[in-house]
Amino acid sequence: MESGQKPYTQLPDSLDMEPLPQGATVVPVPPAVLPATLPPRDFLAWSLGSLMYFNCCCLGLMAVIFSIKSRDRKMLGDHSGALSYGSTAKGLNICR
């Protein structure tokens, strides 16, 4: 027995395994389609609001810059980079 595989367990004898009746049709069911992972958020609207109304120590400007970087990374398909820049923008928006 290979490691990582579960050992075979025999079904109990009391389990009824009668075959399908004559003329029964088996219809294959397609597998459920799982939704793709959501793209990372860039918080651009929140950053623009911080820039316009709460520009304390230029954190609003830095948040807008990181939001734009996050949006660029998202468009290039670099989701980990977009997530990193987006979380930095969110942190700067919260600190404002």
N, CA, C and O atoms as a printed pandas DataFrame, in Angstrom:
     atom_number atom_name residue_name chain_id  residue_number  x_coord  y_coord  z_coord
0              1         N          MET        A               1    0.855   -1.177    0.000
1              2        CA          MET        A               1    0.000    0.000    0.000
2              3         C          MET        A               1    0.897    1.236    0.000
3              4         O          MET        A               1    1.837    1.326    0.790
4              5         N          GLU        A               2    0.604    2.191   -0.890
5              6        CA          GLU        A               2    1.385    3.414   -0.982
6              7         C          GLU        A               2    1.001    4.348    0.148
7              8         O          GLU        A               2   -0.147    4.366    0.592
8              9         N          SER        A               3    1.959    5.114    0.603
9             10        CA          SER        A               3    1.642    6.085    1.650
10            11         C          SER        A               3    0.843    7.230    1.037
11            12         O          SER        A               3    1.075    7.598   -0.115
12            13         N          GLY        A               4   -0.076    7.786    1.779
13            14        CA          GLY        A               4   -0.918    8.875    1.287
14            15         C          GLY        A               4   -2.259    8.409    0.765
15            16         O          GLY        A               4   -3.170    9.223    0.612
16            17         N          GLN        A               5   -2.412    7.106    0.482
17            18        CA          GLN        A               5   -3.697    6.600    0.017
18            19         C          GLN        A               5   -4.428    5.957    1.180
19            20         O          GLN        A               5   -3.821    5.326    2.045
20            21         N          LYS        A               6   -5.745    6.127    1.185
21            22        CA          LYS        A               6   -6.546    5.518    2.247
22            23         C          LYS        A               6   -6.683    4.021    1.987
23            24         O          LYS        A               6   -6.795    3.594    0.838
24            25         N          PRO        A               7   -6.673    3.242    3.033
25            26        CA          PRO        A               7   -6.841    1.796    2.826
26            27         C          PRO        A               7   -8.271    1.489    2.382
27            28         O          PRO        A               7   -9.211    2.215    2.707
28            29         N          TYR        A               8   -8.408    0.416    1.646
29            30        CA          TYR        A               8   -9.710   -0.016    1.142
30            31         C          TYR        A               8  -10.536   -0.564    2.299
31            32         O          TYR        A               8  -10.049   -1.367    3.094
32            33         N          THR        A               9  -11.803   -0.118    2.388
33            34        CA          THR        A               9  -12.715   -0.669    3.393
34            35         C          THR        A               9  -13.851   -1.360    2.664
35            36         O          THR        A               9  -14.403   -0.821    1.705
36            37         N          GLN        A              10  -14.194   -2.537    3.115
37            38        CA          GLN        A              10  -15.233   -3.322    2.470
38            39         C          GLN        A              10  -16.604   -2.832    2.922
39            40         O          GLN        A              10  -16.799   -2.494    4.090
40            41         N          LEU        A              11  -17.561   -2.796    1.979
41            42        CA          LEU        A              11  -18.920   -2.382    2.301
42            43         C          LEU        A              11  -19.604   -3.447    3.151
43            44         O          LEU        A              11  -19.306   -4.634    3.019
44            45         N          PRO        A              12  -20.517   -3.028    4.018
45            46        CA          PRO        A              12  -21.232   -4.024    4.819
46            47         C          PRO        A              12  -22.152   -4.873    3.943
47            48         O          PRO        A              12  -22.629   -4.413    2.906
48            49         N          ASP        A              13  -22.399   -6.127    4.370
49            50        CA          ASP        A              13  -23.247   -7.046    3.605
50            51         C          ASP        A              13  -24.706   -6.615    3.580
51            52         O          ASP        A              13  -25.442   -6.981    2.665
52            53         N          SER        A              14  -25.131   -5.842    4.572
53            54        CA          SER        A              14  -26.537   -5.440    4.637
54            55         C          SER        A              14  -26.884   -4.350    3.623
55            56         O          SER        A              14  -28.061   -4.033    3.446
56            57         N          LEU        A              15  -25.897   -3.778    2.964
57            58        CA          LEU        A              15  -26.141   -2.721    1.989
58            59         C          LEU        A              15  -26.724   -3.319    0.714
59            60         O          LEU        A              15  -26.139   -4.232    0.131
60            61         N          ASP        A              16  -27.876   -2.808    0.280
61            62        CA          ASP        A              16  -28.561   -3.326   -0.902
62            63         C          ASP        A              16  -27.981   -2.658   -2.152
63            64         O          ASP        A              16  -28.061   -1.440   -2.311
64            65         N          MET        A              17  -27.409   -3.458   -3.016
65            66        CA          MET        A              17  -26.785   -2.943   -4.228
66            67         C          MET        A              17  -27.479   -3.499   -5.465
67            68         O          MET        A              17  -26.821   -4.018   -6.367
68            69         N          GLU        A              18  -28.791   -3.395   -5.512
69            70        CA          GLU        A              18  -29.507   -3.947   -6.673
70            71         C          GLU        A              18  -29.256   -3.074   -7.896
71            72         O          GLU        A              18  -29.119   -1.857   -7.772
72            73         N          PRO        A              19  -29.196   -3.682   -9.066
73            74        CA          PRO        A              19  -28.906   -2.918  -10.288
74            75         C          PRO        A              19  -30.097   -2.040  -10.682
75            76         O          PRO        A              19  -31.199   -2.164  -10.147
76            77         N          LEU        A              20  -29.834   -1.162  -11.625
77            78        CA          LEU        A              20  -30.890   -0.282  -12.133
78            79         C          LEU        A              20  -31.939   -1.112  -12.871
79            80         O          LEU        A              20  -31.607   -2.123  -13.489
80            81         N          PRO        A              21  -33.190   -0.696  -12.811
81            82        CA          PRO        A              21  -34.230   -1.426  -13.541
82            83         C          PRO        A              21  -34.015   -1.314  -15.056
83            84         O          PRO        A              21  -33.348   -0.392  -15.528
84            85         N          GLN        A              22  -34.593   -2.272  -15.822
85            86        CA          GLN        A              22  -34.482   -2.265  -17.277
86            87         C          GLN        A              22  -35.071   -0.973  -17.829
87            88         O          GLN        A              22  -36.125   -0.525  -17.379
88            89         N          GLY        A              23  -34.399   -0.384  -18.790
89            90        CA          GLY        A              23  -34.898    0.823  -19.442
90            91         C          GLY        A              23  -34.533    2.106  -18.698
91            92         O          GLY        A              23  -34.898    3.197  -19.135
92            93         N          ALA        A              24  -33.829    1.989  -17.598
93            94        CA          ALA        A              24  -33.431    3.191  -16.863
94            95         C          ALA        A              24  -32.324    3.913  -17.629
95            96         O          ALA        A              24  -31.439    3.282  -18.207
96            97         N          THR        A              25  -32.389    5.211  -17.623
97            98        CA          THR        A              25  -31.398    6.011  -18.332
98            99         C          THR        A              25  -30.541    6.750  -17.305
99           100         O          THR        A              25  -31.059    7.390  -16.390
100          101         N          VAL        A              26  -29.254    6.654  -17.470
101          102        CA          VAL        A              26  -28.329    7.375  -16.608
102          103         C          VAL        A              26  -27.922    8.649  -17.326
103          104         O          VAL        A              26  -27.392    8.609  -18.436
104          105         N          VAL        A              27  -28.176    9.783  -16.679
105          106        CA          VAL        A              27  -27.855   11.076  -17.269
106          107         C          VAL        A              27  -26.649   11.637  -16.542
107          108         O          VAL        A              27  -26.699   11.837  -15.328
108          109         N          PRO        A              28  -25.560   11.897  -17.264
109          110        CA          PRO        A              28  -24.397   12.476  -16.588
110          111         C          PRO        A              28  -24.676   13.919  -16.165
111          112         O          PRO        A              28  -25.287   14.689  -16.906
112          113         N          VAL        A              29  -24.230   14.260  -14.994
113          114        CA          VAL        A              29  -24.416   15.610  -14.469
114          115         C          VAL        A              29  -23.076   16.329  -14.548
115          116         O          VAL        A              29  -22.073   15.827  -14.040
116          117         N          PRO        A              30  -23.051   17.500  -15.181
117          118        CA          PRO        A              30  -21.773   18.214  -15.260
118          119         C          PRO        A              30  -21.343   18.660  -13.864
119          120         O          PRO        A              30  -22.189   18.931  -13.012
120          121         N          PRO        A              31  -20.042   18.738  -13.629
121          122        CA          PRO        A              31  -19.577   19.180  -12.314
122          123         C          PRO        A              31  -19.966   20.626  -12.058
123          124         O          PRO        A              31  -20.097   21.428  -12.982
124          125         N          ALA        A              32  -20.144   20.932  -10.804
125          126        CA          ALA        A              32  -20.518   22.299  -10.437
126          127         C          ALA        A              32  -19.386   23.252  -10.799
127          128         O          ALA        A              32  -18.213   22.965  -10.560
128          129         N          VAL        A              33  -19.748   24.364  -11.366
129          130        CA          VAL        A              33  -18.758   25.358  -11.750
130          131         C          VAL        A              33  -18.530   26.270  -10.556
131          132         O          VAL        A              33  -19.440   26.967  -10.108
132          133         N          LEU        A              34  -17.314   26.257  -10.052
133          134        CA          LEU        A              34  -16.984   27.107   -8.921
134          135         C          LEU        A              34  -16.662   28.500   -9.425
135          136         O          LEU        A              34  -15.992   28.653  -10.447
136          137         N          PRO        A              35  -17.130   29.513   -8.720
137          138        CA          PRO        A              35  -16.814   30.869   -9.178
138          139         C          PRO        A              35  -15.324   31.142   -9.021
139          140         O          PRO        A              35  -14.677   30.661   -8.091
140          141         N          ALA        A              36  -14.811   31.908   -9.933
141          142        CA          ALA        A              36  -13.396   32.278   -9.861
142          143         C          ALA        A              36  -13.168   33.143   -8.634
143          144         O          ALA        A              36  -14.097   33.775   -8.131
144          145         N          THR        A              37  -11.963   33.170   -8.164
145          146        CA          THR        A              37  -11.678   33.998   -6.999
146          147         C          THR        A              37  -11.909   35.460   -7.356
147          148         O          THR        A              37  -11.649   35.891   -8.479
148          149         N          LEU        A              38  -12.385   36.187   -6.411
149          150        CA          LEU        A              38  -12.665   37.596   -6.643
150          151         C          LEU        A              38  -11.354   38.360   -6.819
151          152         O          LEU        A              38  -10.374   38.077   -6.130
152          153         N          PRO        A              39  -11.332   39.321   -7.731
153          154        CA          PRO        A              39  -10.107   40.099   -7.899
154          155         C          PRO        A              39   -9.865   40.962   -6.663
155          156         O          PRO        A              39  -10.817   41.349   -5.985
156          157         N          PRO        A              40   -8.612   41.266   -6.366
157          158        CA          PRO        A              40   -8.319   42.096   -5.196
158          159         C          PRO        A              40   -8.888   43.494   -5.362
159          160         O          PRO        A              40   -8.953   44.022   -6.472
160          161         N          ARG        A              41   -9.292   44.079   -4.266
161          162        CA          ARG        A              41   -9.859   45.433   -4.310
162          163         C          ARG        A              41   -8.738   46.454   -4.308
163          164         O          ARG        A              41   -7.677   46.230   -3.725
164          165         N          ASP        A              42   -8.988   47.601   -4.980
165          166        CA          ASP        A              42   -7.953   48.628   -5.040
166          167         C          ASP        A              42   -8.289   49.854   -4.182
167          168         O          ASP        A              42   -7.407   50.681   -3.954
168          169         N          PHE        A              43   -9.505   49.999   -3.709
169          170        CA          PHE        A              43   -9.919   51.068   -2.797
170          171         C          PHE        A              43   -9.667   52.461   -3.383
171          172         O          PHE        A              43   -9.332   53.392   -2.650
172          173         N          LEU        A              44   -9.827   52.603   -4.695
173          174        CA          LEU        A              44   -9.538   53.879   -5.347
174          175         C          LEU        A              44  -10.535   54.959   -4.934
175          176         O          LEU        A              44  -10.141   56.096   -4.675
176          177         N          ALA        A              45  -11.820   54.616   -4.870
177          178        CA          ALA        A              45  -12.827   55.620   -4.479
178          179         C          ALA        A              45  -12.584   56.105   -3.057
179          180         O          ALA        A              45  -12.676   57.301   -2.782
180          181         N          TRP        A              46  -12.274   55.186   -2.159
181          182        CA          TRP        A              46  -11.998   55.553   -0.778
182          183         C          TRP        A              46  -10.745   56.438   -0.701
183          184         O          TRP        A              46  -10.697   57.395    0.071
184          185         N          SER        A              47   -9.739   56.105   -1.508
185          186        CA          SER        A              47   -8.504   56.891   -1.510
186          187         C          SER        A              47   -8.748   58.299   -2.044
187          188         O          SER        A              47   -8.195   59.267   -1.522
188          189         N          LEU        A              48   -9.571   58.414   -3.080
189          190        CA          LEU        A              48   -9.895   59.749   -3.609
190          191         C          LEU        A              48  -10.668   60.564   -2.579
191          192         O          LEU        A              48  -10.448   61.767   -2.439
192          193         N          GLY        A              49  -11.573   59.907   -1.859
193          194        CA          GLY        A              49  -12.289   60.607   -0.783
194          195         C          GLY        A              49  -11.346   61.059    0.306
195          196         O          GLY        A              49  -11.491   62.164    0.830
196          197         N          SER        A              50  -10.386   60.231    0.656
197          198        CA          SER        A              50   -9.395   60.621    1.663
198          199         C          SER        A              50   -8.552   61.789    1.176
199          200         O          SER        A              50   -8.220   62.690    1.946
200          201         N          LEU        A              51   -8.209   61.766   -0.105
201          202        CA          LEU        A              51   -7.408   62.853   -0.661
202          203         C          LEU        A              51   -8.180   64.170   -0.657
203          204         O          LEU        A              51   -7.616   65.218   -0.343
204          205         N          MET        A              52   -9.453   64.123   -1.000
205          206        CA          MET        A              52  -10.249   65.350   -1.109
206          207         C          MET        A              52  -10.638   65.927    0.246
207          208         O          MET        A              52  -10.620   67.144    0.431
208          209         N          TYR        A              53  -10.994   65.054    1.205
209          210        CA          TYR        A              53  -11.588   65.552    2.438
210          211         C          TYR        A              53  -10.684   65.430    3.659
211          212         O          TYR        A              53  -10.778   66.255    4.568
212          213         N          PHE        A              54   -9.832   64.446    3.706
213          214        CA          PHE        A              54   -9.044   64.201    4.915
214          215         C          PHE        A              54   -7.566   64.090    4.585
215          216         O          PHE        A              54   -6.921   63.133    5.013
216          217         N          ASN        A              55   -7.012   65.024    3.846
217          218        CA          ASN        A              55   -5.621   64.920    3.419
218          219         C          ASN        A              55   -4.688   65.303    4.566
219          220         O          ASN        A              55   -4.062   66.363    4.542
220          221         N          CYS        A              56   -4.606   64.443    5.551
221          222        CA          CYS        A              56   -3.784   64.679    6.722
222          223         C          CYS        A              56   -2.378   64.141    6.455
223          224         O          CYS        A              56   -2.207   62.937    6.258
224          225         N          CYS        A              57   -1.382   65.005    6.447
225          226        CA          CYS        A              57    0.023   64.624    6.239
226          227         C          CYS        A              57    0.234   63.899    4.911
227          228         O          CYS        A              57    1.103   63.032    4.825
228          229         N          CYS        A              58   -0.517   64.222    3.905
229          230        CA          CYS        A              58   -0.387   63.649    2.557
230          231         C          CYS        A              58   -0.643   62.146    2.508
231          232         O          CYS        A              58   -0.236   61.491    1.549
232          233         N          LEU        A              59   -1.303   61.586    3.511
233          234        CA          LEU        A              59   -1.628   60.162    3.467
234          235         C          LEU        A              59   -2.654   59.866    2.386
235          236         O          LEU        A              59   -2.653   58.783    1.801
236          237         N          GLY        A              60   -3.535   60.838    2.118
237          238        CA          GLY        A              60   -4.532   60.652    1.057
238          239         C          GLY        A              60   -3.866   60.507   -0.299
239          240         O          GLY        A              60   -4.278   59.673   -1.105
240          241         N          LEU        A              61   -2.836   61.312   -0.562
241          242        CA          LEU        A              61   -2.106   61.231   -1.831
242          243         C          LEU        A              61   -1.380   59.896   -1.946
243          244         O          LEU        A              61   -1.382   59.278   -3.011
244          245         N          MET        A              62   -0.765   59.454   -0.866
245          246        CA          MET        A              62   -0.080   58.160   -0.895
246          247         C          MET        A              62   -1.070   57.022   -1.112
247          248         O          MET        A              62   -0.769   56.055   -1.812
248          249         N          ALA        A              63   -2.261   57.140   -0.506
249          250        CA          ALA        A              63   -3.288   56.109   -0.687
250          251         C          ALA        A              63   -3.743   56.053   -2.142
251          252         O          ALA        A              63   -3.956   54.965   -2.677
252          253         N          VAL        A              64   -3.896   57.211   -2.790
253          254        CA          VAL        A              64   -4.290   57.235   -4.207
254          255         C          VAL        A              64   -3.205   56.589   -5.064
255          256         O          VAL        A              64   -3.512   55.835   -5.987
256          257         N          ILE        A              65   -1.949   56.877   -4.767
257          258        CA          ILE        A              65   -0.846   56.296   -5.547
258          259         C          ILE        A              65   -0.843   54.776   -5.410
259          260         O          ILE        A              65   -0.706   54.064   -6.404
260          261         N          PHE        A              66   -0.994   54.274   -4.177
261          262        CA          PHE        A              66   -1.007   52.828   -3.989
262          263         C          PHE        A              66   -2.259   52.196   -4.601
263          264         O          PHE        A              66   -2.203   51.060   -5.071
264          265         N          SER        A              67   -3.380   52.908   -4.604
265          266        CA          SER        A              67   -4.589   52.384   -5.241
266          267         C          SER        A              67   -4.410   52.258   -6.745
267          268         O          SER        A              67   -4.855   51.279   -7.345
268          269         N          ILE        A              68   -3.765   53.234   -7.353
269          270        CA          ILE        A              68   -3.516   53.181   -8.790
270          271         C          ILE        A              68   -2.534   52.051   -9.118
271          272         O          ILE        A              68   -2.700   51.344  -10.111
272          273         N          LYS        A              69   -1.515   51.891   -8.275
273          274        CA          LYS        A              69   -0.583   50.777   -8.482
274          275         C          LYS        A              69   -1.311   49.440   -8.367
275          276         O          LYS        A              69   -1.037   48.511   -9.126
276          277         N          SER        A              70   -2.234   49.347   -7.417
277          278        CA          SER        A              70   -3.007   48.116   -7.243
278          279         C          SER        A              70   -3.870   47.845   -8.466
279          280         O          SER        A              70   -3.968   46.705   -8.919
280          281         N          ARG        A              71   -4.493   48.884   -9.001
281          282        CA          ARG        A              71   -5.330   48.712  -10.189
282          283         C          ARG        A              71   -4.487   48.293  -11.393
283          284         O          ARG        A              71   -4.917   47.456  -12.187
284          285         N          ASP        A              72   -3.293   48.866  -11.534
285          286        CA          ASP        A              72   -2.404   48.477  -12.638
286          287         C          ASP        A              72   -1.990   47.023  -12.518
287          288         O          ASP        A              72   -1.991   46.291  -13.508
288          289         N          ARG        A              73   -1.635   46.597  -11.311
289          290        CA          ARG        A              73   -1.242   45.204  -11.102
290          291         C          ARG        A              73   -2.398   44.254  -11.391
291          292         O          ARG        A              73   -2.198   43.172  -11.942
292          293         N          LYS        A              74   -3.606   44.662  -11.017
293          294        CA          LYS        A              74   -4.783   43.829  -11.272
294          295         C          LYS        A              74   -5.012   43.671  -12.774
295          296         O          LYS        A              74   -5.369   42.586  -13.233
296          297         N          MET        A              75   -4.813   44.732  -13.534
297          298        CA          MET        A              75   -4.991   44.669  -14.982
298          299         C          MET        A              75   -3.923   43.800  -15.644
299          300         O          MET        A              75   -4.180   43.185  -16.679
300          301         N          LEU        A              76   -2.727   43.745  -15.053
301          302        CA          LEU        A              76   -1.657   42.915  -15.596
302          303         C          LEU        A              76   -1.797   41.450  -15.204
303          304         O          LEU        A              76   -1.104   40.589  -15.747
304          305         N          GLY        A              77   -2.694   41.165  -14.260
305          306        CA          GLY        A              77   -2.912   39.787  -13.824
306          307         C          GLY        A              77   -2.085   39.382  -12.622
307          308         O          GLY        A              77   -2.092   38.213  -12.236
308          309         N          ASP        A              78   -1.375   40.320  -12.024
309          310        CA          ASP        A              78   -0.560   40.043  -10.841
310          311         C          ASP        A              78   -1.424   40.256   -9.602
311          312         O          ASP        A              78   -1.431   41.337   -9.014
312          313         N          HIS        A              79   -2.157   39.200   -9.212
313          314        CA          HIS        A              79   -3.104   39.345   -8.111
314          315         C          HIS        A              79   -2.414   39.503   -6.760
315          316         O          HIS        A              79   -2.934   40.198   -5.887
316          317         N          SER        A              80   -1.272   38.883   -6.573
317          318        CA          SER        A              80   -0.590   39.031   -5.284
318          319         C          SER        A              80   -0.047   40.449   -5.123
319          320         O          SER        A              80   -0.120   41.017   -4.034
320          321         N          GLY        A              81    0.497   41.025   -6.194
321          322        CA          GLY        A              81    0.961   42.408   -6.134
322          323         C          GLY        A              81   -0.189   43.376   -5.931
323          324         O          GLY        A              81   -0.073   44.339   -5.172
324          325         N          ALA        A              82   -1.311   43.120   -6.615
325          326        CA          ALA        A              82   -2.485   43.976   -6.462
326          327         C          ALA        A              82   -3.033   43.898   -5.044
327          328         O          ALA        A              82   -3.462   44.906   -4.484
328          329         N          LEU        A              83   -3.020   42.707   -4.466
329          330        CA          LEU        A              83   -3.486   42.543   -3.091
330          331         C          LEU        A              83   -2.588   43.293   -2.120
331          332         O          LEU        A              83   -3.070   43.905   -1.166
332          333         N          SER        A              84   -1.289   43.246   -2.362
333          334        CA          SER        A              84   -0.334   43.938   -1.495
334          335         C          SER        A              84   -0.530   45.457   -1.565
335          336         O          SER        A              84   -0.640   46.119   -0.532
336          337         N          TYR        A              85   -0.574   46.002   -2.770
337          338        CA          TYR        A              85   -0.764   47.442   -2.918
338          339         C          TYR        A              85   -2.142   47.877   -2.414
339          340         O          TYR        A              85   -2.275   48.947   -1.819
340          341         N          GLY        A              86   -3.157   47.059   -2.649
341          342        CA          GLY        A              86   -4.500   47.397   -2.179
342          343         C          GLY        A              86   -4.593   47.421   -0.667
343          344         O          GLY        A              86   -5.250   48.294   -0.100
344          345         N          SER        A              87   -3.941   46.469   -0.005
345          346        CA          SER        A              87   -3.992   46.465    1.463
346          347         C          SER        A              87   -3.210   47.639    2.037
347          348         O          SER        A              87   -3.571   48.166    3.089
348          349         N          THR        A              88   -2.131   48.060    1.352
349          350        CA          THR        A              88   -1.394   49.251    1.793
350          351         C          THR        A              88   -2.262   50.490    1.642
351          352         O          THR        A              88   -2.285   51.346    2.527
352          353         N          ALA        A              89   -2.977   50.592    0.524
353          354        CA          ALA        A              89   -3.881   51.734    0.325
354          355         C          ALA        A              89   -4.979   51.746    1.383
355          356         O          ALA        A              89   -5.339   52.806    1.896
356          357         N          LYS        A              90   -5.507   50.581    1.707
357          358        CA          LYS        A              90   -6.542   50.497    2.736
358          359         C          LYS        A              90   -5.983   50.947    4.084
359          360         O          LYS        A              90   -6.640   51.690    4.814
360          361         N          GLY        A              91   -4.779   50.500    4.413
361          362        CA          GLY        A              91   -4.157   50.915    5.669
362          363         C          GLY        A              91   -3.937   52.411    5.731
363          364         O          GLY        A              91   -4.157   53.032    6.771
364          365         N          LEU        A              92   -3.504   52.997    4.621
365          366        CA          LEU        A              92   -3.305   54.452    4.603
366          367         C          LEU        A              92   -4.642   55.197    4.719
367          368         O          LEU        A              92   -4.706   56.270    5.318
368          369         N          ASN        A              93   -5.694   54.633    4.152
369          370        CA          ASN        A              93   -7.014   55.259    4.275
370          371         C          ASN        A              93   -7.541   55.183    5.702
371          372         O          ASN        A              93   -8.213   56.103    6.168
372          373         N          ILE        A              94   -7.242   54.105    6.388
373          374        CA          ILE        A              94   -7.709   53.965    7.767
374          375         C          ILE        A              94   -6.908   54.893    8.698
375          376         O          ILE        A              94   -7.459   55.468    9.636
376          377         N          CYS        A              95   -5.610   55.029    8.424
377          378        CA          CYS        A              95   -4.744   55.877    9.275
378          379         C          CYS        A              95   -5.060   57.352    9.158
379          380         O          CYS        A              95   -4.898   58.099   10.123
380          381         N          ARG        A              96   -5.500   57.773    8.017
381          382        CA          ARG        A              96   -5.688   59.184    7.708
382          383         C          ARG        A              96   -5.951   59.947    8.941
383          384         O          ARG        A              96   -6.137   61.163    8.886
